[in-house]
């Protein structure tokens, strides 16, 4: 697969024998643009929870070759009294992540937050536009997706242009059920997690599944994180997200990967402002075949996992 590391990298899958007792006991595996940053920020408010210093280590995805000792270092808060976990939405989409987690850690608890696929795709599209990576309209981007993902070097496409592919949840969840069994996996709707009516109950169900002992009400869930934004300066944005001489020069001045990530995140926050709302007008531009594909994905999700999405299905009917 274009996203799977070489067999030489797979040699890093097992923990060192001296460190085999350590490891996360839960993962929030996705989906991207489905509230995982907010969920991360709520969980980390619980004093018994230990999450990585920076959200999304990508260890079981693109940084698997860094080795187990590197992964261990991302959790300076780890202790026997702590509930150690990770929130990384790339793990749901990456084809090798489930197997790697299983081989390294046995049977941790898993949470997947699923968002209506077309709305999720549009949110990802806006993120790619904001980062200067996407230059065509949303309908054009959807039409180009299959071609972009089939190119010989499709890693960039899978990272930034996988708008509809990431919403085919059933085939991605299958990998986790095959590796861990259905009981390890807790599925929730994004729409429930962020709603005033169902949010508290949905968050409490996540806390119970991962084994959190403290009261879910410890977390202040009044704020949402990682909302849609746009850059104040495209020049600063390009330094952060595009490879080039300025980024290489800046990288040489900042020692260490962790320090580089901290500086880049700080620059990104400083350079971001809330995006102007486009309302729901974008939906009128989406072709019928897109809604049809999303409905097929929802039907498959219901058939395999009993995951009911009546509001999703109702929205598809209204766009025919």
Secondary structure, 3 states (H helix, E strand, C coil): CCCCCCCCHHHHCCCCHHHCCCCCCEEEEECCCCCHHHHHHHHCCCCCEECCCCCCCCCCCCCHHHCHHHHHHCCCCCCCCCEEEEECCHHHHCCCHHHHHHHHHCCCEEEEEECCHHHHHHHHHHHHHHCCCCCCCHHHHHHHHHHHHHCCCCHHHHHHCCCCHHHCHHHHHHHHHHHHCHHHEEEEEHHHHCCCCCHHHHHHHHHHHHCCCCCHHHCCCCCCCCCCEEECCHHHHHHHHCCCHHHHHHHHHCCCHHHHHHHHHHHHHHHEEECCCCCCHHHHHCCHHHHHHHHHHHHHHHHHHCCCCHHHHHHHHHCC
